[in-house]
Amino acid sequence: MQNKINKYLLNTLIFISISAIIYFIRRAFFIDVERIFFFTTCLIISFLFLSTIFYLKFKSIKIQSNFLIFFFSSVISFYLLEIMMFKLNYNKSHFQFLENIRAAKINKIDFDNRNIYEFYKNFKKIKNENSVLAMSRTQISVEDKIVQTLGGIGNKETILCNEMGYWVTYKSDRFGFNNPDKLWDEKLDVLIIGDSYGLGLCVNQDQNFAGAMREKNKKAVTLGGTGMGTLFEYAIFREYAKNIEADNLIFLFLLNDLDNLTSELSNPILLNYLNNNEFSQDLALNQKELDIKLEEKLIEHIKTKEFLTIRRIIKFHHTRDVIRNIFNKKNTNKIFSQFEIDEKKIQTVIKIFKKVENEFSGNLFIGYLPLSAEYMFEEDEKKLLRKMSNEVISKFKENNLDVIDFRLVLDKMEIKEIIPFGDIVRAENHYTPKGFKIISNQILEYIYK
């Protein structure tokens, strides 16, 4: 009986190992270099594990039993650890949320601690049935063709984020961006392209860069989305800027755009924008169809949220996060080691800016945004970031790019004025409404000097 149980379990592990090897082989050749290394390592481990099981199949029942007891005890222990990490909400985004809640309590500020799914469900039920979550840089299938979306769902009440205690929502424009829709039919004074800072995390629509400019009677539109780097933003320029006339373009840049470029350069659709001046997905012309597909994907995402959580647990997502942070702490530049000044990446960014300069009929300005961490962490870390920033700006100027250095105004402000809860929070928040406003004023003063 024991022999049959052992053989059944060993055969099951052989099947799982072969499936894992096939999975890792498939994934290792379709993603960026860092993940290729990760999947190749997993592939080797899976192969060694499979070889071990094959070897044990021909050993004694006692050896097989001891191995199986050890293996399943280890797996159970690891999953108990993973579940504990999950219960502690040990992931970056939720860690930031918890940090903000803690800071709000210290400052005696009310904080809506519902997660985005809880707020979304309540918001649809009580206030607006026709609402969605913010979506950007999503891949969808349209007529058996993969499309890289860049905007969101058009003309919808959109739930964005919560960093200061309240959930921010906005009415999206026709292409899903965070603007009043009527501005697409007018000539603009200022067009802004960027990532989450360009989008306006986490302030109201009239408080982001473009909104603050509109308060100064300037017609301004912002095109941005979360987690985007320079190549994604260039794709936005190519797809949407041609549909709008503007005198000035502010192209935002942060140090972490260099980190984002790693994965962006492995995206074949984005590479087409870089290498082919005629390439277009015609996103603006097909917005209605994109809206339908994006809403379908959002509904499916909401329905499978619990499954996605289980999948993360199965893949030891939270435990791997802990291990990664432990190793990062051993690095003297632990927080910013990912923002290395890679010469090839810098030259790619400069190439993109030069292409924009040639393709845009108005004035191009590079808006250099410091990471909020440059004002919050230890002095040696601040100095490291400042050195990196100076190096990048120097290279931009050497290539005759007109740079607006936002540090010139932010350096004069107190931290708590420009970053939610100031340096109480050990996480990277975006700017306060005041932070967005003073930068908007600086932009206007610079381009209309």
Summary of the structure (lengths in Angstrom):
residues: 449
radius of gyration: 24.7
end to end distance: 87.2
largest distance: 87.2
contacts: 1416
relative contact order: 0.10
helix: 58%
strand: 11%
